[in-house]
Amino acid sequence: MHEFTAVQKAINEILGMEQRPKKVKIILGKIYGNAKNFKDMFREHTRGTPIENIDIEIEQVPVEIKCECGFSGTVKILEHVHFVRCPLCGKVADILKGDELKVEVIE
């Protein structure tokens, strides 16, 4: 469950900040899961904590790959994965975007 891992990482990063922000932006690669599930899980796991009422905005980043066969582009991810296969040749491709997990303070 990648969203669980991503949520825990984001929570730990926010709790470790010197000053607690009021609002953060989570840049979430599609490899980690979808934004709605992440947000729901974040809300559940922050209940009763000092960041329970933090405002979060999520920017979902699509998965872009490059393969040795020459294919380069955005691919759909239907479920959580650790690697992505090229839609043309089926080989494991390099992930260029979509595996990000960043927390940016807005306020």
MMTF fields as JSON, N, C-alpha, C and O atoms, coordinates in Angstrom:
{
  "mmtfVersion": "1.0.0",
  "mmtfProducer": "UNKNOWN",
  "numBonds": 427,
  "numAtoms": 428,
  "numGroups": 107,
  "numChains": 1,
  "numModels": 1,
  "chainsPerModel": [1],
  "groupsPerChain": [107],
  "chainIdList": ["A"],
  "bondAtomList": [4, 2, 8, 6, 12, 10, 16, 14, 20, 18, 24, 22, 28, 26, 32, 30, 36, 34, 40, 38, 44, 42, 48, 46, 52, 50, 56, 54, 60, 58, 64, 62, 68, 66, 72, 70, 76, 74, 80, 78, 84, 82, 88, 86, 92, 90, 96, 94, 100, 98, 104, 102, 108, 106, 112, 110, 116, 114, 120, 118, 124, 122, 128, 126, 132, 130, 136, 134, 140, 138, 144, 142, 148, 146, 152, 150, 156, 154, 160, 158, 164, 162, 168, 166, 172, 170, 176, 174, 180, 178, 184, 182, 188, 186, 192, 190, 196, 194, 200, 198, 204, 202, 208, 206, 212, 210, 216, 214, 220, 218, 224, 222, 228, 226, 232, 230, 236, 234, 240, 238, 244, 242, 248, 246, 252, 250, 256, 254, 260, 258, 264, 262, 268, 266, 272, 270, 276, 274, 280, 278, 284, 282, 288, 286, 292, 290, 296, 294, 300, 298, 304, 302, 308, 306, 312, 310, 316, 314, 320, 318, 324, 322, 328, 326, 332, 330, 336, 334, 340, 338, 344, 342, 348, 346, 352, 350, 356, 354, 360, 358, 364, 362, 368, 366, 372, 370, 376, 374, 380, 378, 384, 382, 388, 386, 392, 390, 396, 394, 400, 398, 404, 402, 408, 406, 412, 410, 416, 414, 420, 418, 424, 422],
  "bondOrderList": [1, 1, 1, 1, 1, 1, 1, 1, 1, 1, 1, 1, 1, 1, 1, 1, 1, 1, 1, 1, 1, 1, 1, 1, 1, 1, 1, 1, 1, 1, 1, 1, 1, 1, 1, 1, 1, 1, 1, 1, 1, 1, 1, 1, 1, 1, 1, 1, 1, 1, 1, 1, 1, 1, 1, 1, 1, 1, 1, 1, 1, 1, 1, 1, 1, 1, 1, 1, 1, 1, 1, 1, 1, 1, 1, 1, 1, 1, 1, 1, 1, 1, 1, 1, 1, 1, 1, 1, 1, 1, 1, 1, 1, 1, 1, 1, 1, 1, 1, 1, 1, 1, 1, 1, 1, 1],
  "groupList": [{"groupName": "MET", "atomNameList": ["N", "CA", "C", "O"], "elementList": ["N", "C", "C", "O"], "formalChargeList": [0, 0, 0, 0], "bondAtomList": [1, 0, 2, 1, 3, 2], "bondOrderList": [1, 1, 2], "singleLetterCode": "M", "chemCompType": "L-PEPTIDE LINKING"}, {"groupName": "HIS", "atomNameList": ["N", "CA", "C", "O"], "elementList": ["N", "C", "C", "O"], "formalChargeList": [0, 0, 0, 0], "bondAtomList": [1, 0, 2, 1, 3, 2], "bondOrderList": [1, 1, 2], "singleLetterCode": "H", "chemCompType": "L-PEPTIDE LINKING"}, {"groupName": "GLU", "atomNameList": ["N", "CA", "C", "O"], "elementList": ["N", "C", "C", "O"], "formalChargeList": [0, 0, 0, 0], "bondAtomList": [1, 0, 2, 1, 3, 2], "bondOrderList": [1, 1, 2], "singleLetterCode": "E", "chemCompType": "L-PEPTIDE LINKING"}, {"groupName": "PHE", "atomNameList": ["N", "CA", "C", "O"], "elementList": ["N", "C", "C", "O"], "formalChargeList": [0, 0, 0, 0], "bondAtomList": [1, 0, 2, 1, 3, 2], "bondOrderList": [1, 1, 2], "singleLetterCode": "F", "chemCompType": "L-PEPTIDE LINKING"}, {"groupName": "THR", "atomNameList": ["N", "CA", "C", "O"], "elementList": ["N", "C", "C", "O"], "formalChargeList": [0, 0, 0, 0], "bondAtomList": [1, 0, 2, 1, 3, 2], "bondOrderList": [1, 1, 2], "singleLetterCode": "T", "chemCompType": "L-PEPTIDE LINKING"}, {"groupName": "ALA", "atomNameList": ["N", "CA", "C", "O"], "elementList": ["N", "C", "C", "O"], "formalChargeList": [0, 0, 0, 0], "bondAtomList": [1, 0, 2, 1, 3, 2], "bondOrderList": [1, 1, 2], "singleLetterCode": "A", "chemCompType": "L-PEPTIDE LINKING"}, {"groupName": "VAL", "atomNameList": ["N", "CA", "C", "O"], "elementList": ["N", "C", "C", "O"], "formalChargeList": [0, 0, 0, 0], "bondAtomList": [1, 0, 2, 1, 3, 2], "bondOrderList": [1, 1, 2], "singleLetterCode": "V", "chemCompType": "L-PEPTIDE LINKING"}, {"groupName": "GLN", "atomNameList": ["N", "CA", "C", "O"], "elementList": ["N", "C", "C", "O"], "formalChargeList": [0, 0, 0, 0], "bondAtomList": [1, 0, 2, 1, 3, 2], "bondOrderList": [1, 1, 2], "singleLetterCode": "Q", "chemCompType": "L-PEPTIDE LINKING"}, {"groupName": "LYS", "atomNameList": ["N", "CA", "C", "O"], "elementList": ["N", "C", "C", "O"], "formalChargeList": [0, 0, 0, 0], "bondAtomList": [1, 0, 2, 1, 3, 2], "bondOrderList": [1, 1, 2], "singleLetterCode": "K", "chemCompType": "L-PEPTIDE LINKING"}, {"groupName": "ILE", "atomNameList": ["N", "CA", "C", "O"], "elementList": ["N", "C", "C", "O"], "formalChargeList": [0, 0, 0, 0], "bondAtomList": [1, 0, 2, 1, 3, 2], "bondOrderList": [1, 1, 2], "singleLetterCode": "I", "chemCompType": "L-PEPTIDE LINKING"}, {"groupName": "ASN", "atomNameList": ["N", "CA", "C", "O"], "elementList": ["N", "C", "C", "O"], "formalChargeList": [0, 0, 0, 0], "bondAtomList": [1, 0, 2, 1, 3, 2], "bondOrderList": [1, 1, 2], "singleLetterCode": "N", "chemCompType": "L-PEPTIDE LINKING"}, {"groupName": "LEU", "atomNameList": ["N", "CA", "C", "O"], "elementList": ["N", "C", "C", "O"], "formalChargeList": [0, 0, 0, 0], "bondAtomList": [1, 0, 2, 1, 3, 2], "bondOrderList": [1, 1, 2], "singleLetterCode": "L", "chemCompType": "L-PEPTIDE LINKING"}, {"groupName": "GLY", "atomNameList": ["N", "CA", "C", "O"], "elementList": ["N", "C", "C", "O"], "formalChargeList": [0, 0, 0, 0], "bondAtomList": [1, 0, 2, 1, 3, 2], "bondOrderList": [1, 1, 2], "singleLetterCode": "G", "chemCompType": "PEPTIDE LINKING"}, {"groupName": "ARG", "atomNameList": ["N", "CA", "C", "O"], "elementList": ["N", "C", "C", "O"], "formalChargeList": [0, 0, 0, 0], "bondAtomList": [1, 0, 2, 1, 3, 2], "bondOrderList": [1, 1, 2], "singleLetterCode": "R", "chemCompType": "L-PEPTIDE LINKING"}, {"groupName": "PRO", "atomNameList": ["N", "CA", "C", "O"], "elementList": ["N", "C", "C", "O"], "formalChargeList": [0, 0, 0, 0], "bondAtomList": [1, 0, 2, 1, 3, 2], "bondOrderList": [1, 1, 2], "singleLetterCode": "P", "chemCompType": "L-PEPTIDE LINKING"}, {"groupName": "TYR", "atomNameList": ["N", "CA", "C", "O"], "elementList": ["N", "C", "C", "O"], "formalChargeList": [0, 0, 0, 0], "bondAtomList": [1, 0, 2, 1, 3, 2], "bondOrderList": [1, 1, 2], "singleLetterCode": "Y", "chemCompType": "L-PEPTIDE LINKING"}, {"groupName": "ASP", "atomNameList": ["N", "CA", "C", "O"], "elementList": ["N", "C", "C", "O"], "formalChargeList": [0, 0, 0, 0], "bondAtomList": [1, 0, 2, 1, 3, 2], "bondOrderList": [1, 1, 2], "singleLetterCode": "D", "chemCompType": "L-PEPTIDE LINKING"}, {"groupName": "CYS", "atomNameList": ["N", "CA", "C", "O"], "elementList": ["N", "C", "C", "O"], "formalChargeList": [0, 0, 0, 0], "bondAtomList": [1, 0, 2, 1, 3, 2], "bondOrderList": [1, 1, 2], "singleLetterCode": "C", "chemCompType": "L-PEPTIDE LINKING"}, {"groupName": "SER", "atomNameList": ["N", "CA", "C", "O"], "elementList": ["N", "C", "C", "O"], "formalChargeList": [0, 0, 0, 0], "bondAtomList": [1, 0, 2, 1, 3, 2], "bondOrderList": [1, 1, 2], "singleLetterCode": "S", "chemCompType": "L-PEPTIDE LINKING"}],
  "groupTypeList": [0, 1, 2, 3, 4, 5, 6, 7, 8, 5, 9, 10, 2, 9, 11, 12, 0, 2, 7, 13, 14, 8, 8, 6, 8, 9, 9, 11, 12, 8, 9, 15, 12, 10, 5, 8, 10, 3, 8, 16, 0, 3, 13, 2, 1, 4, 13, 12, 4, 14, 9, 2, 10, 9, 16, 9, 2, 9, 2, 7, 6, 14, 6, 2, 9, 8, 17, 2, 17, 12, 3, 18, 12, 4, 6, 8, 9, 11, 2, 1, 6, 1, 3, 6, 13, 17, 14, 11, 17, 12, 8, 6, 5, 16, 9, 11, 8, 12, 16, 2, 11, 8, 6, 2, 6, 9, 2],
  "groupIdList": [1, 2, 3, 4, 5, 6, 7, 8, 9, 10, 11, 12, 13, 14, 15, 16, 17, 18, 19, 20, 21, 22, 23, 24, 25, 26, 27, 28, 29, 30, 31, 32, 33, 34, 35, 36, 37, 38, 39, 40, 41, 42, 43, 44, 45, 46, 47, 48, 49, 50, 51, 52, 53, 54, 55, 56, 57, 58, 59, 60, 61, 62, 63, 64, 65, 66, 67, 68, 69, 70, 71, 72, 73, 74, 75, 76, 77, 78, 79, 80, 81, 82, 83, 84, 85, 86, 87, 88, 89, 90, 91, 92, 93, 94, 95, 96, 97, 98, 99, 100, 101, 102, 103, 104, 105, 106, 107],
  "secStructList": [7, 2, 2, 2, 2, 2, 2, 2, 2, 2, 2, 2, 2, 2, 2, 6, 1, 1, 1, 7, 7, 1, 3, 3, 3, 3, 3, 3, 3, 4, 4, 4, 7, 7, 2, 2, 2, 2, 2, 2, 2, 2, 2, 2, 2, 2, 6, 6, 1, 6, 6, 6, 6, 7, 3, 3, 3, 3, 3, 3, 3, 7, 3, 3, 3, 3, 7, 6, 6, 1, 7, 3, 3, 3, 3, 7, 7, 7, 1, 7, 7, 1, 1, 3, 3, 7, 6, 6, 6, 7, 7, 3, 3, 3, 3, 3, 3, 1, 7, 7, 3, 3, 3, 3, 3, 7, 7],
  "xCoordList": [0.85, 0.0, 0.891, 1.346, 1.133, 2.033, 1.489, 2.257, 0.176, -0.385, -0.085, 0.204, -0.152, 0.148, 1.578, 1.814, 2.518, 3.921, 4.085, 4.788, 3.452, 3.54, 2.938, 3.503, 1.803, 1.154, 2.051, 2.223, 2.618, 3.494, 4.714, 5.114, 5.302, 6.456, 6.069, 6.801, 4.92, 4.466, 4.178, 4.573, 3.495, 3.182, 4.469, 4.603, 5.407, 6.666, 7.423, 8.014, 7.401, 8.092, 7.434, 8.124, 6.115, 5.4, 5.609, 5.871, 5.492, 5.689, 7.119, 7.358, 8.061, 9.458, 9.841, 10.969, 8.919, 9.209, 9.299, 8.552, 10.215, 10.424, 9.155, 8.759, 8.531, 7.264, 6.185, 6.371, 5.07, 3.972, 3.274, 2.781, 3.225, 2.52, 1.007, 0.509, 0.286, -1.171, -1.648, -2.711, -0.814, -1.202, 0.04, 1.094, -0.1, 0.99, 0.468, -0.719, 1.391, 1.096, 1.895, 3.108, 1.206, 1.849, 1.953, 0.944, 3.173, 3.387, 3.517, 4.491, 2.513, 2.357, 2.407, 1.513, 3.463, 3.557, 2.523, 2.221, 1.988, 0.945, 1.422, 0.599, 2.725, 3.273, 2.831, 2.587, 2.729, 2.341, 0.842, 0.404, 0.065, -1.381, -2.102, -1.496, -3.413, -4.174, -4.402, -4.361, -4.638, -4.735, -5.883, -5.712, -7.038, -8.18, -7.884, -8.143, -7.348, -7.02, -5.968, -6.054, -4.974, -3.928, -4.545, -4.259, -5.393, -5.988, -6.864, -6.808, -7.668, -8.516, -7.669, -7.98, -6.608, -5.741, -4.982, -4.796, -4.551, -3.861, -4.77, -4.34, -6.024, -6.98, -7.18, -7.23, -7.291, -7.499, -6.295, -6.455, -5.099, -3.885, -3.435, -2.582, -3.993, -3.626, -4.67, -4.491, -5.751, -6.796, -6.187, -5.54, -6.405, -5.903, -4.437, -3.857, -3.838, -2.437, -2.372, -3.382, -1.189, -1.057, -1.313, -1.49, -1.336, -1.569, -2.928, -3.15, -3.816, -5.148, -5.879, -6.569, -5.737, -6.494, -5.682, -6.119, -4.529, -3.712, -4.453, -5.105, -4.342, -4.96, -3.957, -2.817, -4.386, -3.473, -4.049, -5.242, -3.156, -3.466, -2.599, -1.432, -3.164, -2.39, -2.273, -3.266, -1.035, -0.762, -0.342, 0.714, -1.165, -0.883, 0.013, -0.274, 1.096, 2.045, 1.877, 2.032, 1.563, 1.413, 2.768, 3.826, 2.707, 3.925, 4.411, 3.679, 5.666, 6.325, 7.51, 8.252, 7.685, 8.774, 9.584, 9.18, 10.745, 11.585, 12.131, 12.628, 12.028, 12.467, 13.619, 13.765, 14.418, 15.545, 15.079, 15.864, 13.822, 13.298, 12.995, 12.723, 13.039, 12.775, 11.489, 11.286, 10.612, 9.365, 9.665, 10.492, 8.972, 9.07, 7.709, 7.168, 7.15, 5.862, 5.164, 5.7, 3.95, 3.118, 2.388, 1.894, 2.328, 1.606, 0.606, 0.817, -0.481, -1.486, -1.036, -0.514, -1.252, -0.981, -2.329, -2.975, -2.753, -4.061, -4.011, -5.008, -2.862, -2.699, -1.293, -0.464, -1.022, 0.286, 1.334, 1.129, 2.454, 3.519, 4.886, 5.045, 5.854, 7.24, 8.063, 9.136, 7.557, 8.224, 7.155, 5.995, 7.565, 6.619, 7.185, 8.355, 6.347, 6.749, 6.37, 5.357, 7.203, 6.971, 5.726, 5.582, 4.828, 3.632, 3.936, 3.099, 5.129, 5.478, 6.177, 5.789, 7.215, 8.025, 7.887, 8.297, 7.32, 7.11, 8.283, 8.182, 9.393, 10.545, 10.312, 9.519, 11.009, 10.944, 11.615, 12.742, 10.896, 11.372, 11.85, 11.53, 12.614, 13.06, 11.913, 11.247, 11.695, 10.649, 11.266, 12.202, 10.729, 11.222, 10.458, 11.04, 9.159, 8.287, 7.221, 6.924, 6.655, 5.545, 5.886, 5.021, 7.156, 7.535, 7.94, 8.678, 7.444, 7.746, 6.873, 5.728, 7.44, 6.685, 7.383, 8.426, 6.781, 7.374, 6.328, 5.147, 6.77, 5.889, 6.424, 7.58, 5.576, 5.936, 5.041, 3.822, 5.639, 4.874, 4.273, 4.978, 2.975, 2.306, 2.085, 2.322, 1.635, 1.418, 1.993, 1.923],
  "yCoordList": [-1.182, 0.0, 1.239, 1.684, 1.783, 2.92, 4.19, 4.993, 4.381, 5.589, 5.65, 6.722, 4.513, 4.482, 4.957, 5.79, 4.437, 4.841, 6.318, 7.022, 6.796, 8.204, 9.1, 10.142, 8.698, 9.481, 9.554, 10.63, 8.44, 8.424, 9.326, 10.052, 9.276, 10.128, 11.606, 12.412, 11.959, 13.353, 13.821, 14.921, 12.992, 13.351, 13.559, 14.552, 12.635, 12.758, 14.022, 14.688, 14.347, 15.558, 16.811, 17.72, 16.856, 18.018, 18.144, 19.235, 17.032, 17.066, 17.446, 17.978, 17.177, 17.501, 18.935, 19.352, 19.688, 21.085, 21.935, 21.734, 22.879, 23.75, 24.527, 24.608, 25.088, 25.79, 25.034, 24.663, 24.807, 24.072, 24.948, 26.023, 24.519, 25.304, 25.167, 24.207, 26.149, 26.078, 25.366, 24.747, 25.477, 24.883, 24.339, 24.974, 23.149, 22.556, 22.048, 21.769, 21.942, 21.346, 20.051, 20.045, 18.963, 17.668, 17.398, 17.35, 17.223, 16.856, 15.338, 14.778, 14.692, 13.243, 12.577, 12.756, 11.811, 11.047, 9.941, 9.33, 9.687, 8.671, 7.283, 6.43, 7.044, 5.765, 5.507, 4.361, 6.569, 6.433, 6.233, 5.88, 6.446, 6.286, 7.546, 8.502, 7.53, 8.695, 9.702, 9.365, 10.917, 12.044, 11.892, 12.211, 11.415, 11.28, 10.279, 10.558, 9.125, 8.123, 8.657, 8.437, 9.36, 9.941, 10.912, 10.842, 11.816, 12.834, 12.193, 12.592, 11.206, 10.519, 9.836, 9.909, 9.178, 8.477, 9.475, 9.235, 10.58, 11.621, 12.132, 12.256, 12.428, 12.927, 11.907, 12.278, 10.663, 9.611, 9.483, 9.34, 9.535, 9.328, 10.564, 10.457, 11.723, 12.924, 13.271, 14.213, 12.514, 12.755, 12.646, 11.653, 13.679, 13.685, 14.085, 13.968, 14.554, 14.982, 16.509, 17.156, 17.082, 18.545, 19.079, 20.285, 18.223, 18.705, 18.253, 18.225, 17.905, 17.42, 18.391, 17.963, 19.688, 20.679, 21.368, 22.382, 20.846, 21.452, 21.365, 20.365, 22.403, 22.44, 21.852, 22.309, 20.845, 20.258, 20.37, 20.184, 20.677, 20.739, 19.644, 19.49, 18.897, 17.824, 18.064, 18.271, 18.031, 18.126, 16.736, 16.238, 16.117, 14.77, 14.856, 15.609, 14.086, 14.088, 12.784, 11.702, 12.875, 11.667, 10.97, 11.569, 9.707, 8.93, 9.097, 8.847, 9.526, 9.629, 8.686, 8.612, 7.961, 6.988, 7.189, 7.892, 6.54, 6.484, 5.063, 4.524, 4.467, 3.092, 3.039, 3.908, 2.01, 1.834, 1.576, 1.738, 1.179, 0.949, 2.259, 2.266, 3.375, 4.677, 5.323, 6.518, 4.557, 5.131, 6.106, 5.84, 7.234, 8.225, 8.882, 9.357, 8.916, 9.571, 9.22, 8.513, 9.733, 9.516, 8.187, 7.846, 7.445, 6.164, 6.162, 6.807, 5.432, 5.292, 4.233, 3.182, 4.537, 3.581, 3.274, 4.162, 2.028, 1.656, 1.193, 1.267, 0.722, 0.273, 0.597, 1.03, 0.393, 0.705, -0.235, -1.447, 0.338, -0.459, -0.033, 1.056, -0.904, -0.588, -0.286, 0.311, -0.698, -0.434, -0.297, -0.649, 0.225, 0.431, -0.208, -0.023, -0.953, -1.573, -0.661, 0.038, -0.695, 0.082, -0.465, -1.678, 0.432, -0.032, -0.568, -1.248, -0.266, -0.75, -2.102, -3.021, -2.222, -3.446, -4.33, -5.49, -3.801, -4.593, -4.642, -5.258, -4.001, -3.976, -2.977, -2.046, -3.179, -2.225, -0.932, -0.938, 0.173, 1.473, 2.34, 2.083, 3.362, 4.345, 5.306, 5.787, 5.578, 6.519, 7.911, 8.152, 8.823, 10.198, 11.091, 11.975, 10.859, 11.621, 10.669, 9.629, 11.072, 10.3, 9.536, 8.883, 9.605, 8.937, 9.959, 9.643, 11.188, 12.263, 12.185, 11.736, 12.628, 12.857, 14.007, 13.834, 15.182, 16.38, 17.123, 17.13, 17.744, 18.589, 20.005, 20.27, 20.914, 22.317, 23.13, 22.965, 24.007, 24.885, 26.024, 26.699, 26.234, 27.34, 28.48, 29.644, 28.148, 29.16, 28.652, 29.34],
  "zCoordList": [0.0, 0.0, 0.0, 1.054, -1.161, -1.319, -0.685, -0.155, -0.732, -0.143, 1.352, 1.883, 2.029, 3.461, 3.709, 4.584, 2.951, 3.097, 2.793, 3.518, 1.74, 1.363, 2.44, 2.773, 2.979, 4.035, 5.26, 5.833, 5.667, 6.836, 6.63, 7.539, 5.431, 5.14, 5.216, 5.79, 4.636, 4.642, 6.068, 6.456, 6.841, 8.23, 9.026, 9.742, 8.904, 9.638, 9.247, 10.097, 7.958, 7.506, 8.089, 8.551, 8.067, 8.592, 10.107, 10.613, 10.818, 12.276, 12.651, 13.736, 11.763, 12.027, 11.704, 11.969, 11.137, 10.795, 12.054, 13.012, 12.036, 13.194, 13.535, 14.698, 12.522, 12.72, 11.965, 10.806, 12.617, 11.998, 10.975, 11.318, 9.751, 8.735, 8.882, 9.471, 8.332, 8.308, 7.05, 7.024, 5.993, 4.721, 4.029, 4.025, 3.444, 2.676, 1.34, 1.166, 0.421, -0.879, -0.949, -0.738, -1.245, -1.4, -2.891, -3.595, -3.366, -4.762, -4.758, -4.254, -5.331, -5.225, -6.593, -7.42, -6.815, -8.052, -8.086, -7.06, -9.251, -9.434, -9.005, -8.675, -9.003, -8.535, -7.092, -6.715, -6.284, -4.878, -4.689, -3.594, -5.715, -5.604, -6.021, -6.504, -5.827, -6.28, -5.151, -3.967, -5.551, -4.634, -3.631, -2.454, -4.072, -3.173, -2.06, -0.89, -2.415, -1.39, -0.429, 0.779, -0.967, -0.132, 0.876, 2.071, 0.381, 1.246, 2.326, 3.489, 1.944, 2.924, 3.994, 5.183, 3.569, 4.506, 5.391, 6.584, 4.807, 5.569, 6.684, 7.831, 6.348, 7.336, 8.461, 9.634, 8.115, 9.115, 10.046, 11.258, 9.481, 10.273, 11.055, 11.936, 10.746, 11.508, 12.562, 13.334, 12.591, 13.599, 15.001, 15.334, 15.81, 17.173, 17.303, 18.382, 16.218, 16.253, 16.145, 15.87, 16.361, 16.246, 14.834, 14.665, 13.834, 12.461, 11.923, 10.712, 12.823, 12.431, 11.51, 10.584, 11.752, 10.981, 9.893, 9.349, 9.574, 8.523, 7.185, 6.885, 6.412, 5.089, 4.095, 4.01, 3.352, 2.369, 0.962, 0.722, 0.066, -1.36, -1.987, -1.627, -2.91, -3.525, -5.022, -5.718, -5.497, -6.932, -7.397, -7.007, -8.222, -8.717, -9.948, -10.879, -9.952, -11.064, -11.85, -11.285, -13.14, -13.948, -14.15, -13.953, -14.541, -14.745, -16.181, -17.139, -16.301, -17.605, -17.597, -16.617, -18.702, -18.798, -20.066, -20.992, -20.071, -21.262, -21.331, -20.342, -22.513, -22.702, -23.702, -24.562, -23.563, -24.494, -25.918, -26.854, -26.11, -27.465, -28.178, -29.379, -27.439, -28.039, -27.567, -27.783, -26.924, -26.432, -25.293, -24.421, -25.327, -24.265, -24.157, -25.155, -22.958, -22.805, -21.516, -20.662, -21.396, -20.222, -20.363, -21.437, -19.262, -19.265, -18.119, -17.092, -18.307, -17.263, -16.275, -16.648, -15.014, -13.946, -13.318, -12.761, -13.404, -12.883, -11.434, -10.716, -11.015, -9.636, -9.185, -9.984, -7.919, -7.355, -7.929, -7.999, -8.338, -8.952, -8.424, -7.873, -8.601, -8.244, -9.492, -9.411, -10.628, -11.894, -12.963, -12.751, -14.124, -15.217, -16.474, -16.811, -17.152, -18.418, -19.587, -19.557, -20.597, -21.811, -22.52, -22.676, -22.949, -23.654, -25.063, -25.656, -25.6, -26.936, -26.913, -27.634, -26.078, -26.115, -24.875, -24.897, -23.809, -22.605, -21.637, -20.576, -21.987, -21.076, -19.948, -20.086, -18.835, -17.73, -18.191, -18.687, -18.016, -18.492, -17.331, -16.171, -17.666, -16.673, -16.387, -17.304, -15.115, -14.713, -14.646, -13.885, -15.453, -15.49, -14.519, -13.891, -14.4, -13.506, -12.973, -13.562, -11.827, -11.285, -10.031, -9.448, -9.596, -8.345, -7.277, -6.343, -7.434, -6.498, -5.246, -5.287, -4.16, -2.93, -2.222, -1.591, -2.342, -1.758, -0.952, -1.298, 0.118, 0.937, 0.825, 1.154, 0.358, 0.25, 1.153, 1.142, 1.933, 2.824, 2.011, 1.261, 2.159, 1.488, 2.484, 2.161, 3.681, 4.739, 6.035, 7.054]
}
